[in-house]
Amino acid sequence: MLKIETVYSKDEAIRLDVFVSSEAEVSRSRAAQLIESGNVSVGGKTASKNTKLHKNDSIEISLPDLKEYDVKPENIPL
């Protein structure tokens, strides 16, 4: 599991899902899934995806390990 710990440093407020998306380099829908599953905390507390971040908020993002799939090609007639 990869953990990203950061502090929001801009003056303007921003939604949590937008910030997580850019910081973790994932889509906004994936960011929303991470937030809803409790893998993102703001100031040590879980938050919703539309939480507004303000200057000096501390954010912790936990990215679960990717699953490896054993997929093999199948010879099918076209």
C-alpha beads as a LAMMPS data file, in Angstrom:
LAMMPS data file: protein, C-alpha beads

78 atoms
77 bonds

1 atom types
1 bond types

-500.0 500.0 xlo xhi
-500.0 500.0 ylo yhi
-500.0 500.0 zlo zhi

Masses

1 110.0

Atoms # bond

1 1 1 0.000 0.000 0.000
2 1 1 1.323 3.410 -1.000
3 1 1 0.712 6.316 1.386
4 1 1 0.800 9.937 0.329
5 1 1 0.928 12.538 3.094
6 1 1 0.663 16.175 2.083
7 1 1 -0.527 19.588 3.214
8 1 1 -2.783 21.773 1.096
9 1 1 -0.932 25.057 0.629
10 1 1 -3.055 27.206 -1.705
11 1 1 -5.216 30.114 -0.564
12 1 1 -8.375 29.166 -2.501
13 1 1 -10.602 26.319 -1.306
14 1 1 -10.810 23.170 -3.453
15 1 1 -12.918 20.011 -3.326
16 1 1 -11.246 16.962 -1.819
17 1 1 -11.924 14.699 -4.826
18 1 1 -10.298 17.209 -7.201
19 1 1 -7.220 17.446 -4.975
20 1 1 -6.896 13.658 -4.535
21 1 1 -7.300 13.161 -8.273
22 1 1 -4.408 15.481 -9.088
23 1 1 -2.178 14.469 -6.172
24 1 1 -2.534 10.687 -6.646
25 1 1 -2.753 10.951 -10.454
26 1 1 -6.058 9.074 -10.694
27 1 1 -9.434 9.920 -12.239
28 1 1 -11.967 11.871 -10.195
29 1 1 -14.242 8.823 -10.045
30 1 1 -11.357 6.720 -8.665
31 1 1 -10.560 9.520 -6.210
32 1 1 -14.204 9.494 -5.072
33 1 1 -14.016 5.696 -4.576
34 1 1 -10.882 6.059 -2.465
35 1 1 -12.539 8.750 -0.332
36 1 1 -15.774 6.774 0.130
37 1 1 -13.876 3.627 1.112
38 1 1 -12.037 5.490 3.880
39 1 1 -8.612 5.582 2.214
40 1 1 -8.406 9.377 2.468
41 1 1 -8.361 11.439 5.640
42 1 1 -8.253 15.171 6.279
43 1 1 -6.737 16.157 9.596
44 1 1 -6.859 12.523 10.710
45 1 1 -10.616 12.203 10.069
46 1 1 -12.495 10.666 7.172
47 1 1 -14.267 13.144 4.913
48 1 1 -16.698 13.200 1.999
49 1 1 -15.651 13.847 -1.587
50 1 1 -17.177 17.338 -1.615
51 1 1 -15.297 18.477 1.505
52 1 1 -13.596 21.810 0.847
53 1 1 -9.877 21.905 1.585
54 1 1 -8.415 25.058 3.064
55 1 1 -4.847 26.247 3.482
56 1 1 -2.764 24.082 5.855
57 1 1 -5.199 21.117 5.866
58 1 1 -3.225 17.862 6.156
59 1 1 -4.334 15.068 3.828
60 1 1 -3.363 11.399 3.914
61 1 1 -4.109 9.215 0.889
62 1 1 -3.679 5.424 1.027
63 1 1 -3.526 3.770 -2.379
64 1 1 -4.204 0.020 -2.214
65 1 1 -1.880 -2.283 -4.126
66 1 1 -2.991 -3.086 -7.653
67 1 1 -4.387 -6.555 -8.244
68 1 1 -2.560 -8.737 -10.705
69 1 1 -4.680 -10.767 -13.060
70 1 1 -3.625 -13.952 -14.793
71 1 1 -5.300 -13.401 -18.140
72 1 1 -4.345 -15.592 -21.072
73 1 1 -5.295 -15.102 -24.711
74 1 1 -7.879 -17.411 -26.144
75 1 1 -7.804 -18.592 -29.759
76 1 1 -11.312 -18.009 -31.091
77 1 1 -12.495 -17.969 -34.706
78 1 1 -13.443 -14.584 -36.052

Bonds

1 1 1 2
2 1 2 3
3 1 3 4
4 1 4 5
5 1 5 6
6 1 6 7
7 1 7 8
8 1 8 9
9 1 9 10
10 1 10 11
11 1 11 12
12 1 12 13
13 1 13 14
14 1 14 15
15 1 15 16
16 1 16 17
17 1 17 18
18 1 18 19
19 1 19 20
20 1 20 21
21 1 21 22
22 1 22 23
23 1 23 24
24 1 24 25
25 1 25 26
26 1 26 27
27 1 27 28
28 1 28 29
29 1 29 30
30 1 30 31
31 1 31 32
32 1 32 33
33 1 33 34
34 1 34 35
35 1 35 36
36 1 36 37
37 1 37 38
38 1 38 39
39 1 39 40
40 1 40 41
41 1 41 42
42 1 42 43
43 1 43 44
44 1 44 45
45 1 45 46
46 1 46 47
47 1 47 48
48 1 48 49
49 1 49 50
50 1 50 51
51 1 51 52
52 1 52 53
53 1 53 54
54 1 54 55
55 1 55 56
56 1 56 57
57 1 57 58
58 1 58 59
59 1 59 60
60 1 60 61
61 1 61 62
62 1 62 63
63 1 63 64
64 1 64 65
65 1 65 66
66 1 66 67
67 1 67 68
68 1 68 69
69 1 69 70
70 1 70 71
71 1 71 72
72 1 72 73
73 1 73 74
74 1 74 75
75 1 75 76
76 1 76 77
77 1 77 78
